[in-house]
Amino acid sequence: MKHVPQSAFDIVAKLRSANRLEDIYLVLNSNGRIFGYDAFLMGHLPLAPTQTLLDCAILSGWPAAWERRYHTERFVHIDPVIRHIRHSVDPFLWREALDAPGRRDGRLVLDEARAFGLAEGFCVPLHHAGGGESGVSFGGERFAPSNDERAALHLIGIYALSAAQAILRRKACADDKRPTAAHLTGREIECLKWSAAGKTAWEISVILSISRRTVEQHLASAGRKLEAVSRVHSVAEALRRGIIS
């Protein structure tokens, strides 16, 4: 098996060349064995009580029977994973999203998911700068990602979501132009490159011989220009736009 971070960057490289949602689906579907997930779902959060899974899903790699059950029972409105996305920018295991004791509807969804081979999952949320939330969930029967695998799936999930959103925007405005470079400074790009390599702000400050505070300022500035809501999101956007490689 490849080194986990290298596997993540290999997958991101494949996602970078995706021109259709189908391309993203194939990449996520074919690489589950690397991290142990059997299925995945990418989608927006519901904005109205009348919306169903079909309205919210961008890409579905769920088992067909579970997808039908989830849609028919309108689980999108009681799913604890979706509730947790609204309040968290950090990735989380499904079991960490269970509601407080006494509320049983959320546990019902996860209990039923087990019957369809989804005993555990890992969700990567994305809160958009202009408002709204989306997420990608990875699930499986024996899915138990390590800390390194969770970090890798965080990057992959954010990148896949960003790439899918870009494809949808292009479809909406019939604009196939490459995304802009966002006018980042040289220092901002350097900080993003080292952040993509897994370095902390302190480590980057030592490498570049600048203060940690200055590194944080460069990363924050880059995030604003890229309209990103987290450091991982900034790295994913910079990779997608070809600013760093």
DOSEKOL-309652 format. One record per atom (N, C-alpha, C): residue in one letter; z, x, y negated. Coordinates in steps of 0.2 Angstrom, whole numbers, plus 2048, in hexadecimal, padded with zeros to 3 digits. Layout:
<nodes>
AZXY...
</nodes>
This chain:
<nodes>
M800804806M800800800M8008047FAK7FC8027F5K7FC8067EFK8038067EBH80380B7E6H80980B7E2H8098047DEV80E8017DDV80E7FA7DAV80B7FA7D3P80E7FE7CEP80B7FE7C8P8038007C8Q8018047CCQ7FA8067CCQ7F67FF7CFS7F97FC7D4S7F67F67D6S7F57F17D0A7FA7F07CCA7FA7EB7C7A7F47ED7C2F7F37F47C0F7EE7F57BCF7E77F57BFD7E77F67C5D7E07F47C9D7DE7ED7C8I7E37E97C9I7E27E27C9I7E07E07C1V7E47E27BDV7E27E17B6V7DB7E37B4A7D97E97B7A7D27EB7B6A7CD7E67B8K7CF7E37BEK7CA7DE7C1K7CA7D87BCL7D07D67BAL7D17D07B5L7CD7D17AFR7CD7D87ADR7C97D97A6R7C27D77A6S7BF7D87ACS7B87D67ADS7B67CF7AEA7BC7CB7AFA7BB7C47B0A7B77C07AAN7B27BD7ACN7AE7B97A7N7AF7B17A8R7B27B07AER7B27A97B0R7B97A87B3L7BC7A17B2L7C27A07B5L7C27A17BDE7BC7A07C0E7BC7A27C7E7BD7A97C9D7BB7AD7C4D7BC7B57C5D7C47B67C5I7C77B37C1I7CF7B47C1I7D27B17C7Y7CF7AB7C9Y7D27A97D0Y7D17AD7D5L7CB7B07D6L7CA7B57DCL7CE7BB7DCV7CF7BE7D6V7D37C37D5V7DB7C27D7L7DD7BC7D5L7E47BB7D6L7E57B97DEN7E07B57E0N7E07B37E7N7DF7B97ECS7DB7BE7EBS7DA7C37EFS7DF7C97EFN7E47C87EAN7E97CE7EAN7F07CC7EBG7F07C67EEG7F77C37F0G7FB7C77F5R7F77CA7F9R7FA7CE7FFR7FD7D47FCI7FB7D77F6I7FE7DD7F4I8067DB7F2F8077D57EFF80E7D47ECF8117CF7F1G80E7CC7F6G8117C77FAG8117C07F9Y80D7BE7F4Y80C7B77F2Y8067B47F6D8077AE7F8D8027AA7FCD7FE7A57F7A8017A37F1A7FD79E7EDA7FF79F7E6F7FC79C7E2F7FD79D7DAF7FB7977D7L7FD7967D1L7FB7907CCL7FC7937C5M7F67927C1M7F67937BAM7F578D7B6G7F978C7B1G7F87867ADG7FC7857A7H7FA7807A3H7FE77F79DH80377A79EL80877A79AL80E77579BL80B76E798P80E76979BP80C762799P80E761792L80A75D78EL80B75C787L80D754786A80B75078CA80C74978BA80F747792P813741792P81573F799P81073C79DT80A73B79AT80473879ET80073E7A2Q8027447A0Q7FE7497A3Q80074B7AAT7FB74D7AET7FD74F7B5T7FB7567B7L7FC7587BDL7FA75F7BFL7F27607BDL7EE75B7BEL7E775C7BDL7E675D7B6D7EA75B7B1D7E975C7AAD7EB7637A8C7F07657ACC7F376B7A9C7F17727ADA7EE7717B3A7ED7777B7A7E677A7B4I7E77817B3I7E17857B2I7DD7887B8L7E278B7BCL7DF78D7C3L7E478B7C8S7E27887CES7E77877D3S7E578A7D9G7EA78E7DCG7EA7917E2G7EF78F7E7W7F27897E5W7F77857E9W7F47837F0P7F87827F5P7F577F7FBP7F37787F9A7ED7767FCA7EA76F7F9A7EF7697FAA7F3769800A7F7764801A7FD7647FCW7FF76A7FAW80576A7F5W8027687EFE7FC76A7EDE7F97687E7E7F97607E6R7F675D7EBR7F67567EBR7FC7527EBR8017557EER8087527EER80B7537E7Y80A7597E4Y80D75A7DEY80A7567D8H8037557D9H8007507D4H8027497D5T8027477DBT8037407DDT80A73E7DAE80F7427DCE8167417DAE8187437D3R8137457CFR8147477C8R81974C7C7F81A7517CBF81F7567CBF81F75A7C5V81975A7C1V81875E7BCV81D75D7B6H8207567B7H8257547B2H82C7557B4I82E7587BAI8347597BCI8357607BFD8307637BFD83076A7C2D83576F7BEP83A7727C1P83F7767BEP83B77C7BBV83677E7BFV8327847BCV82F7837B6I82C77D7B5I82977C7AEI82E77B7A9R8347787ABR8397777A6R83C77E7A3H83C7837A8H83F7897A6H83A78D7A2I83378C7A3I82E78F79FI82F78E798R831788796R83278578FR83778978CH83C78C78FH84278F78CH84279778ES83D79A791S83E7A1793S8377A4792V8377AA78FV8317AE78EV8317B4794D8377B4798D8377B979DD8357B67A4P8327BA7A8P8307B77AFP8367B67B3F8367B27B8F83C7B07BBF83A7AD7C2L83E7AE7C7L83E7AB7CEL83F7A37CDW83B7A07D1W83C7987D1W8437967D2R8477997D6R84E7977D8R8527987D1E85079C7CDE85479D7C7E8537987C2A84E7937C3A84C78E7BFA84F7877C1L8537877C6L8567817C8L85B77E7C3D85B7787C2D85F7747BDD8667757BFA86A7737BAA8717737BBA87376E7C0P8797707C4P87B76B7C9P87C7647C7G87A75F7CBG87A7587C9G8737567C7R86E75A7C6R8687587C5R86375A7CBR8617557CER85E7567D5R8567567D5D8537547CFD84C7537D0D84975A7D0G84B75F7CCG8487657CDG8497697D4R84F7687D7R85076B7DDR84B7677E2L84A7617E1L84575D7E6L83E7607E6V83C7627E0V8357657E0V83576C7E4L83A7707E3L83A7777E6L83B7767EED83F7717F0D84076F7F7D83A76D7FAE8367697F7E8307667FAE82B76C7FAA82B7707F5A8267767F5A82777A7FCR82D77B7FER82E77F804R82B77C80AA82A77580AA826772810A81F774810F81D77680AF81577880AF81478080AG81978480CG81978B80CG81A78E806L81E78B801L82078E7FBL82778F7FAA82A7937FEA8327947FEA8357977F8E83179B7F5E83379F7EFE82D7A07EAG82E7A17E4G8297A37DFG82B7A77DAF8277A97D6F8287AD7D0F8237AB7CAC8267A97C5C8227A67BFC8227AB7B9V81C7AB7B6V81B7AF7B0V8197AA7ABP81E7A97A6P81C7A57A0P8197A879AL8157A4797L8127A7791L8127A278BH8167A4786H8177A0780H8117A277BH80D79D778H80879F774H80A79F76DA8077A4769A8097A5762A80879F75EG80379B760G80179575CG80578F75EG809790763G80C78A766G80A78976DG80E786771G80C784778G80E78977DE80F787783E81178C789E80C78B78FS80C790792S808790799S80C79579DG8097957A4G80D7997A8G80879A7AFV80A79F7B2V8077A07B9V80D7A17BES80C79E7C4S81179E7C9S80E7A17CFF8127A67D2F8107A87D9F8157A67DEG8137A47E4G8177A17E8G8157A37F0G81A7A37F4G8197A47FBG81E7A2800E81D7A3806E8227A180BE8277A680CR8257AD80BR82A7B280CR8297B7806F8297B4800F8277B77FAF82E7BA7F7A82F7C07F7A8357C37F4A8337CA7F0P8307C97EAP82E7CF7E6P8347D37E4S8327DA7E5S8377DF7E2S8377DF7DBN83B7E37D8N83B7E37D1N8357E67CED8327EB7D2D82C7EE7D0D8267E97D0E8267E57D6E8217E07D7E8227DB7D1R8287D97CFR8297D47CAR8267D67C3A8277DD7C2A8247E07BCA81D7E07BCA81A7E17C2A8137E17C2A8107DA7C2L8137D67C5L8107CF7C4L8117CC7BDH8167CE7BAH8177CC7B3H8117CE7AFL80F7D57AFL8097D77ACL8037D37AEI8027D37B5I7FC7CF7B7I7FC7C87B5G8017C57B5G8027BE7B3G8007BD7ACI8037C17A8I8017C07A0I7FA7C279FY7F77C77A2Y7F07C97A1Y7EC7C37A4A7ED7C17AAA7E97BB7ADA7E97B57A8L7EF7B37A5L7F07AE7A1L7EC7AF79AS7EC7B5798S7E97B6792S7E17B6793A7DF7B9798A7D87B979AA7D57B279BA7D97AE79EA7D77A779FA7D77A3799Q7DB7A4794Q7DB7A178EQ7D57A378AA7D47AA78AA7CE7AC787A7C77A9789I7C77A8790I7C17A5793I7C079E790L7C679A790L7C679378EL7C4793786R7C7798782R7C579777BR7BE79977AR7BB79D77ER7B479F77ER7AF798780K7B2795785K7AE78F787K7AF78A781A7B578977EA7B5784779A7B1785773C7B078C771C7AD78D76BC7A679176CA7A4791772A79E794774A79D79B771D7A279F771D7A27A576ED7A37AB773D79E7AF775D79F7B477AD7A07BB777K7A27BB771K7A37C276EK7AA7C5771R7AA7CB772R7B07CF774R7B57CE76FP7BC7CD772P7C17CD76DP7C27D3769T7C47D2763T7C57D775ET7CA7DC75FA7CA7E275CA7CF7E775DA7D67E675AA7D67E0755A7DC7DF752A7DE7E474DH7DA7E974CH7DC7EE746H7E27F1747L7E47F374DL7EA7F774FL7E97FE74CT7EF80174AT7EF808748T7EF80D74EG7EE81374CG7EE818752G7F5818755R7FA818751R801818754R803812758E80180C756E802806759E7FE806760I7F8809760I7F580A767I7F880F76BE7FA814768E7FE81976DE804816770C80881276CC80E80F76EC80D80A774L807806773L805801778L80380577EK80080A77EK7FD80E784K803811788W808813784W80E816788W81281078AS81380A787S816804789S813802790A80C802790A808800796A80A80479CA80C80B79AA80D80F79FA81480F7A2G81880A79FG81F8087A1G82480C79DK82280F798K827813794K82B80E790T83281078FT83680C78AT83580F783A83880B77EA83780D777A83A814776W840815779W84381B778W83E82177BE83C820781E837825784E831826780I82E82177DI828822779I82A826773S830824770S83282876AS83382F76BV835831771V835838773V82E83B774I82A838777I82383A779I81F83B772L82083676DL81C837767L82083A761S82683C763S82B84075ES82C83B757I82D835759I82F830753I83582D755S838829751S83E825752S83D81F757R84281D75AR84181775ER84081175AR843811754R84280B750R83B80B74ET83881174CT83181174AT82C80E750V82E810756V82A80E75CV82B80675CE83180475CE8327FC75CE82E7F9756Q82D7FC750Q8297F974BQ8227F974CH81F7FF74FH8187FF751H8177FA756L81B7F975BL81A7F4761L81A7ED75EA81F7EC75AA81F7E5757A8197E3752S8177E874FS8117E774AS80B7E674FA80A7EA754A8057E9759A8057E275CG80B7E075DG80C7D9760G80A7D375CR80B7D4755R8097CF750R8027CF74FK7FF7D574FK7F77D574EK7F47D2755L7F77D375AL7F47D1761L7F67C9762E7FA7C775EE7FD7C075FE8007BF765A8047C4767A8077C476DA80F7C276CV8127C0772V8197BE771V81E7C2775S81B7C7778S8207CC77BS81C7D377CR8207D877ER81D7DE77ER8187DE784V8197DB78AV8157DB78FV80E7D778DH80F7D2789H8097CE787H8057D2782S8087D677ES8057DB77AS8007E077EV8037E3783V8007E7787V7FA7E478BA7FB7DE78DA7F67DA791A7F07D978CE7F27D6786E7EC7D5781E7E97DB77FA7EC7E177EA7E97E777CA7E47E9782L7E67E8788L7E27EA78EL7DC7E578ER7DD7DF78DR7D87DA78DR7D27DB788R7D57DE782R7D07DF77CR7CD7E677CG7CF7EA781G7CC7F0782G7CF7F577DI7D57F477AI7D87F8775I7DB7FE779I7DE7FD77FI7E1802783I7DE80178AS7DE80678ES7DB806795S7E080979A
</nodes>
